[in-house]
Amino acid sequence: MSDTHMIGLYATFVFMIILAVFPYFVIKYVKKRGRDRITKE
């Protein structure tokens, strides 16, 4: 019982980290794509 509870807490913790970090990577990727498009033109 304690194990499943710990797994749930760990999954929530990992999910929160992904939510926190994901926007940073999206912004970085979009900026890189935008810069590449400008350079090509």
N, C-alpha and C positions, 0 to 999 in steps of 0.2 A: 504493500500500500504506500509506504514511504517512497519507494523507488519511482512509482508512476507519478507521484506528486513532484518529485525532484525533476523528472523528465519534463513535466509540464512547465515548471518554472524555467528550466534551461531553454526550452523551445521558445517561451515568451521572451526571454532575455535575448536570444539570437535574433528573433523577429524584430525586436525593438532596435537592435544594432543595424540590421539590414534597412529598416525604415529610415534610420538616421543617416546612413551612409549613401543610400541609393540616389537621393537627389543630387548629391555632390558629384557622383560619377556621371549622371545624366547631363548636368550643366557643363561639366568638363568635356563630355563627348560632343554635345551640341556646339560648343564654342570651337572645338577642333574642326568639326564638319563645316561650320560657317567660315572659318579661316581658310580651309582648303578650297571651298567654293569661290571665295573672293580671289584667291591666288590663281585659280584656273582661269577666271575671267580677266 
